[in-house]
Amino acid sequence: MNSVLAGYIGFAMKSGNLISGEDLCKKEIQKRKAYLVIVAKDASENTQKVFKDKTAFYNVPIRFYGTKEELGHIIGKMPRAVIVLKDRNFATKIIDCIDQEN
């Protein structure tokens, strides 16, 4: 995983602008407080479909990146399939990093 990207995600976590876990992430999307959804590439097909559909409905950017292990490690938690950025600036920087890498 890109160290710059990991740094942004880590800063977002420390500043309270990131949440993880499927149920919490769904709620943030529905409350329209999500600016970016990152789903691990190794998340189940069902999880990927659920978040594709939710983000399309609520018009939230989504990116598929890394593994559950990598996402969990960056934020200092157990493996996570989904994380949500609640800050527009962090979301913009992270989208740029992911898009440049791909």
CYANA upper distance limits for C-alpha pairs under 8 A (distance plus 0.5 A):
  1 MET  CA      5 LEU  CA      7.98
  1 MET  CA      6 ALA  CA      7.47
  1 MET  CA     66 GLY  CA      7.27
  1 MET  CA     70 GLU  CA      7.97
  2 ASN  CA      6 ALA  CA      6.66
  3 SER  CA      7 GLY  CA      6.53
  4 VAL  CA      8 TYR  CA      6.88
  4 VAL  CA     97 CYS  CA      8.17
  5 LEU  CA      9 ILE  CA      6.77
  5 LEU  CA     94 ILE  CA      6.61
  5 LEU  CA     97 CYS  CA      6.56
  5 LEU  CA     98 ILE  CA      7.96
  6 ALA  CA     10 GLY  CA      6.48
  6 ALA  CA     74 ILE  CA      6.67
  7 GLY  CA     11 PHE  CA      6.59
  8 TYR  CA     12 ALA  CA      6.63
  8 TYR  CA     90 PHE  CA      7.24
  8 TYR  CA     93 LYS  CA      8.13
  8 TYR  CA     94 ILE  CA      7.25
  9 ILE  CA     13 MET  CA      6.73
  9 ILE  CA     18 LEU  CA      8.31
  9 ILE  CA     74 ILE  CA      7.59
  9 ILE  CA     75 ILE  CA      7.68
  9 ILE  CA     90 PHE  CA      8.30
  9 ILE  CA     94 ILE  CA      8.06
 10 GLY  CA     14 LYS  CA      6.75
 10 GLY  CA     74 ILE  CA      6.57
 10 GLY  CA     75 ILE  CA      6.24
 11 PHE  CA     15 SER  CA      6.57
 12 ALA  CA     16 GLY  CA      6.76
 12 ALA  CA     17 ASN  CA      5.48
 12 ALA  CA     18 LEU  CA      6.06
 12 ALA  CA     85 LEU  CA      7.83
 12 ALA  CA     87 ASP  CA      8.44
 12 ALA  CA     90 PHE  CA      7.20
 13 MET  CA     17 ASN  CA      6.34
 13 MET  CA     18 LEU  CA      5.41
 13 MET  CA     19 ILE  CA      7.85
 13 MET  CA     75 ILE  CA      6.71
 17 ASN  CA     85 LEU  CA      6.39
 17 ASN  CA     86 LYS  CA      5.44
 17 ASN  CA     87 ASP  CA      6.23
 18 LEU  CA     83 ILE  CA      7.38
 18 LEU  CA     84 VAL  CA      6.09
 18 LEU  CA     85 LEU  CA      5.16
 18 LEU  CA     86 LYS  CA      6.33
 18 LEU  CA     87 ASP  CA      8.42
 19 ILE  CA     24 LEU  CA      7.60
 19 ILE  CA     25 CYS  CA      7.14
 19 ILE  CA     83 ILE  CA      6.22
 19 ILE  CA     84 VAL  CA      5.86
 19 ILE  CA     85 LEU  CA      7.30
 19 ILE  CA     86 LYS  CA      8.30
 20 SER  CA     24 LEU  CA      7.15
 20 SER  CA     25 CYS  CA      6.68
 20 SER  CA     80 ARG  CA      7.21
 20 SER  CA     82 VAL  CA      6.36
 20 SER  CA     83 ILE  CA      4.81
 20 SER  CA     84 VAL  CA      6.78
 21 GLY  CA     25 CYS  CA      6.51
 21 GLY  CA     80 ARG  CA      6.75
 21 GLY  CA     81 ALA  CA      7.47
 21 GLY  CA     82 VAL  CA      6.27
 21 GLY  CA     83 ILE  CA      7.06
 22 GLU  CA     26 LYS  CA      6.64
 22 GLU  CA     81 ALA  CA      7.80
 22 GLU  CA     82 VAL  CA      6.44
 22 GLU  CA     83 ILE  CA      8.38
 23 ASP  CA     27 LYS  CA      6.91
 24 LEU  CA     28 GLU  CA      6.81
 25 CYS  CA     29 ILE  CA      6.75
 25 CYS  CA     82 VAL  CA      7.69
 25 CYS  CA     83 ILE  CA      7.18
 25 CYS  CA     84 VAL  CA      6.44
 26 LYS  CA     30 GLN  CA      6.74
 26 LYS  CA     51 PHE  CA      8.37
 26 LYS  CA     54 LYS  CA      8.22
 27 LYS  CA     31 LYS  CA      6.64
 28 GLU  CA     32 ARG  CA      6.74
 28 GLU  CA     33 LYS  CA      5.90
 28 GLU  CA     34 ALA  CA      6.27
 28 GLU  CA     84 VAL  CA      8.32
 29 ILE  CA     33 LYS  CA      6.52
 29 ILE  CA     34 ALA  CA      5.64
 29 ILE  CA     54 LYS  CA      7.91
 29 ILE  CA     55 THR  CA      7.83
 29 ILE  CA     58 TYR  CA      7.54
 29 ILE  CA     60 VAL  CA      8.17
 30 GLN  CA     58 TYR  CA      7.71
 32 ARG  CA     58 TYR  CA      7.74
 33 LYS  CA     86 LYS  CA      6.35
 34 ALA  CA     60 VAL  CA      7.36
 34 ALA  CA     84 VAL  CA      6.67
 34 ALA  CA     85 LEU  CA      6.40
 34 ALA  CA     86 LYS  CA      5.38
 34 ALA  CA     87 ASP  CA      8.12
 35 TYR  CA     60 VAL  CA      6.55
 35 TYR  CA     61 PRO  CA      7.24
 35 TYR  CA     84 VAL  CA      7.88
 35 TYR  CA     85 LEU  CA      6.19
 35 TYR  CA     86 LYS  CA      6.05
 35 TYR  CA     87 ASP  CA      6.82
 35 TYR  CA     88 ARG  CA      6.16
 35 TYR  CA     91 ALA  CA      6.45
 36 LEU  CA     60 VAL  CA      6.65
 36 LEU  CA     61 PRO  CA      5.59
 36 LEU  CA     62 ILE  CA      6.30
 36 LEU  CA     63 ARG  CA      8.23
 36 LEU  CA     84 VAL  CA      6.22
 36 LEU  CA     85 LEU  CA      5.65
 36 LEU  CA     86 LYS  CA      7.80
 36 LEU  CA     91 ALA  CA      6.01
 36 LEU  CA     95 ILE  CA      8.41
 37 VAL  CA     55 THR  CA      8.22
 37 VAL  CA     60 VAL  CA      7.77
 37 VAL  CA     61 PRO  CA      6.83
 37 VAL  CA     62 ILE  CA      5.18
 37 VAL  CA     63 ARG  CA      6.86
 37 VAL  CA     82 VAL  CA      7.59
 37 VAL  CA     83 ILE  CA      6.45
 37 VAL  CA     84 VAL  CA      5.11
 37 VAL  CA     85 LEU  CA      7.03
 38 ILE  CA     62 ILE  CA      6.32
 38 ILE  CA     63 ARG  CA      5.44
 38 ILE  CA     64 PHE  CA      6.23
 38 ILE  CA     65 TYR  CA      7.04
 38 ILE  CA     82 VAL  CA      6.23
 38 ILE  CA     83 ILE  CA      5.83
 38 ILE  CA     84 VAL  CA      6.82
 39 VAL  CA     43 ALA  CA      7.45
 39 VAL  CA     48 GLN  CA      7.40
 39 VAL  CA     51 PHE  CA      8.37
 39 VAL  CA     62 ILE  CA      8.00
 39 VAL  CA     63 ARG  CA      6.83
 39 VAL  CA     64 PHE  CA      5.33
 39 VAL  CA     65 TYR  CA      6.75
 39 VAL  CA     81 ALA  CA      6.20
 39 VAL  CA     82 VAL  CA      5.06
 39 VAL  CA     83 ILE  CA      7.16
 40 ALA  CA     64 PHE  CA      6.11
 40 ALA  CA     65 TYR  CA      5.70
 40 ALA  CA     66 GLY  CA      5.81
 40 ALA  CA     67 THR  CA      5.28
 40 ALA  CA     68 LYS  CA      5.86
 40 ALA  CA     71 LEU  CA      7.74
 40 ALA  CA     80 ARG  CA      8.16
 40 ALA  CA     81 ALA  CA      5.57
 40 ALA  CA     82 VAL  CA      6.83
 41 LYS  CA     64 PHE  CA      5.92
 41 LYS  CA     65 TYR  CA      6.00
 41 LYS  CA     66 GLY  CA      6.30
 41 LYS  CA     67 THR  CA      6.15
 41 LYS  CA     68 LYS  CA      8.23
 42 ASP  CA     66 GLY  CA      8.28
 42 ASP  CA     67 THR  CA      6.05
 42 ASP  CA     68 LYS  CA      7.10
 42 ASP  CA     81 ALA  CA      8.22
 43 ALA  CA     47 THR  CA      6.76
 43 ALA  CA     48 GLN  CA      6.97
 43 ALA  CA     67 THR  CA      8.14
 43 ALA  CA     68 LYS  CA      7.43
 43 ALA  CA     81 ALA  CA      5.95
 44 SER  CA     48 GLN  CA      6.80
 45 GLU  CA     49 LYS  CA      6.59
 46 ASN  CA     50 VAL  CA      6.58
 47 THR  CA     51 PHE  CA      6.77
 48 GLN  CA     52 LYS  CA      6.55
 49 LYS  CA     53 ASP  CA      6.59
 50 VAL  CA     54 LYS  CA      6.68
 51 PHE  CA     55 THR  CA      6.37
 52 LYS  CA     56 ALA  CA      6.57
 52 LYS  CA     62 ILE  CA      7.78
 53 ASP  CA     57 PHE  CA      6.65
 54 LYS  CA     58 TYR  CA      6.63
 55 THR  CA     59 ASN  CA      5.94
 55 THR  CA     60 VAL  CA      5.22
 55 THR  CA     61 PRO  CA      7.07
 55 THR  CA     62 ILE  CA      7.12
 56 ALA  CA     60 VAL  CA      7.05
 63 ARG  CA     95 ILE  CA      8.16
 63 ARG  CA     98 ILE  CA      8.27
 65 TYR  CA     98 ILE  CA      8.05
 66 GLY  CA     70 GLU  CA      6.61
 66 GLY  CA     71 LEU  CA      7.23
 67 THR  CA     71 LEU  CA      6.74
 67 THR  CA     81 ALA  CA      8.03
 68 LYS  CA     72 GLY  CA      6.58
 68 LYS  CA     79 PRO  CA      5.33
 68 LYS  CA     80 ARG  CA      5.32
 68 LYS  CA     81 ALA  CA      5.44
 68 LYS  CA     82 VAL  CA      8.41
 69 GLU  CA     73 HIS  CA      6.53
 69 GLU  CA     78 MET  CA      7.89
 69 GLU  CA     79 PRO  CA      5.05
 69 GLU  CA     80 ARG  CA      7.32
 70 GLU  CA     74 ILE  CA      6.72
 70 GLU  CA     79 PRO  CA      7.76
 71 LEU  CA     75 ILE  CA      7.09
 71 LEU  CA     79 PRO  CA      7.06
 71 LEU  CA     80 ARG  CA      6.40
 71 LEU  CA     81 ALA  CA      7.91
 71 LEU  CA     83 ILE  CA      8.35
 72 GLY  CA     76 GLY  CA      6.53
 72 GLY  CA     77 LYS  CA      5.39
 72 GLY  CA     78 MET  CA      5.61
 72 GLY  CA     79 PRO  CA      4.66
 72 GLY  CA     80 ARG  CA      5.44
 73 HIS  CA     77 LYS  CA      6.48
 73 HIS  CA     78 MET  CA      7.46
 73 HIS  CA     79 PRO  CA      7.45
 85 LEU  CA     90 PHE  CA      7.58
 85 LEU  CA     91 ALA  CA      6.44
 86 LYS  CA     91 ALA  CA      8.13
 87 ASP  CA     91 ALA  CA      6.63
 88 ARG  CA     92 THR  CA      6.62
 89 ASN  CA     93 LYS  CA      6.86
 90 PHE  CA     94 ILE  CA      6.59
 91 ALA  CA     95 ILE  CA      6.52
 92 THR  CA     96 ASP  CA      6.76
 93 LYS  CA     97 CYS  CA      6.81
 94 ILE  CA     98 ILE  CA      6.65
 95 ILE  CA     99 ASP  CA      6.49
 96 ASP  CA    100 GLN  CA      6.55
 97 CYS  CA    101 GLU  CA      6.72
 98 ILE  CA    102 ASN  CA      6.78
